[in-house]
């Protein structure tokens, strides 16, 4: 079972126990509740590791995508193509910005990266943050930190690998030999 399902069932059990116990039992339930919540947050924190200072090669991710699933990685390469999706960005209910899909190419492979922007704030008053890729174009050399996702088809017979940018910056052109091959 997924971590969220386990936490939800634990909350339900603690709620029933809370209703049946007196004031002393309430303290036990609140301590148990705090413990379960902290374990859930620890599992989320462990799912993403600290981003390494050195960029990794796209080939490394393509060779073993599951090892990078739900992890933040640093990459360098060239924006091979950049496609704008009108009103595809922003929050689910708002299409305030365009979304951007770009293909990052280092000399070892290509990886699709999708920038929809971000939603901040509570659901009632969400604010849409402009996508990072609005100032970039195809052919530019960039360094990017992305969250990697492996997305499976409904019957698990195929998978798609994509990234979502955390940040991106322009860099001077890096030749193939400068990136190295030992990562």
N, C-alpha and C positions, 0 to 999 in steps of 0.2 A: 504494500500500500504506500501511497505517496505520503510525504511528511505532513502536508496540509490536512489530509483525511484523518491521520492519526491524531493530530492536534484537535481537530473538530470533535472527534469522538471523545477525547479526553475532556474537553470542555463540557460536553453533554453529561458525562459521568460525574464530573465535579459539581455541575449545577444541581443534579438530583441529590447528591450527597449533601450539598449546601442547604437544600430545603429540608432535609430530614434531621439535621444536627442542630444542637444548641449553639450558644455563643462560642464555647471552646472549640467546637468542631469547625466553626467558621474560620478561625485562625489557621487550622490545619489545611482547610480547603484553599484559602488565599495563598498560603505558602506553596502548596502543590501547584496551584494555578501559575504562580510566578515562576516556578521551576520549569514547568512545561513550556511556557512562553519563552523563557531564556533558551531552552534547548532548541526550539524552533528557529530562533534567530541565529543561534550558533551554526545550525545546518545551512542556513542561507549564507552566512559569512564564509563558511568553508567552501561553498560552491564556487565562489569567485576568489581567486588568489591575487596577490599583489602583482601588478604588471611589472615584468622584467624591464630593466633599463635598456637592454639591447633588443632590437627588433628581431623577430623570428621570420623564417622564410615561409611563404605561402605553401610551398611543397610540404613542409612539416605538418601543417594543418590538414592538407588534402590527404596525406598518407595515413593519418590516424585522427579523423575528425572527432570521434567520441572522446578522446583524451582532452580535447579543447572545448567540449560542449559546456556552455554556461560559464566560460572563463573569459577574462579580459586579456587580450594580447596586443602587443605593439607590432605594427608592420610598417614597412616603407616600400614605396613603389610609385608607379605612374598611374594616373587616372586614365585608363584606356578608353572608356566610354562613360558618358554621363547623361542619363535620361531623366527628364523632368516629368513628374506625374501631377498634372494640374489638380489643385485642391485635394491632394492625397495625403497631406501631412496633418499634423495637429492631433487633437483629441478625437475620440470616436464620434462624438456628436457634432464636432466643429471641423470644418475644413478650411481653416484660416490661412494655411500656407500650402505651397506645393511640396510634394515629397520628391526625393532624389534617389535614384538607384545608380550606383556607379560600380564599375569593374576595376578593382585594384590589381595591377599587374606588376609583380617583380619578375625577375628573369627566370623564376622557378615555377610560376603558375599564376592563375587568376582567381580572384575571390569576389563574389558579388557582395556589395555593402549597401544597406538600405537606410536612408536618413529621412525619418518622418517628422523630426522635431520631437519635442517632449511636452508632457502635460504636467503642470505644477499646481499644487493646491488641492483643496477638497473637491469632490465631485460636483458639488453645487456651483462652485465658482472657480472652475479650472481655468488656468491661463495657459495659452499655447506659446511655447518658446520656438522661435524661428529655427529651422533646420541649419546645421553647421555648413552644409554644402552649397548654400546660396551664393557664396563668393568664389567658388571654384569652377574650373572648366576642364574639359578633356585635354590631356597632354601635360598637365602639371604634375610635378613630383611632390609627394606628400608623405608625411609620417602620420599615422593614425592609430589610435587605441580603440579597439572594437570589442564588443561582447559577441562571442561566437555562439551560434545556435545551430543545432542539427535538428531539422524538421522532417519527421517521417510522414509518409502517406498514410491514409486511414487503415489500409490493410498491411502496412509495414513492408511492402515489397520494394519501395524506393525511398530515398532520402534526399533532402536538399540541404546544402550548407550555406549559411549566410551570416553576415556580420551587421551589427548596429553600432554606429560610431559613438564614442564617448567624447572624443576631441580629435581635431585634425589641424595640422599646420603645414604650410609650404616648406619645402626643404630644397637646397640646391641639388642638382642632378647628381646621383650616386651611380658610379659605374658598376657593372656586374661583379668585377673582381673585388671591389671595396666592401660589398656585403658579406663576402665569405661564404663558405659552404659547410662549416663545422657546427652549425647550430642545430 
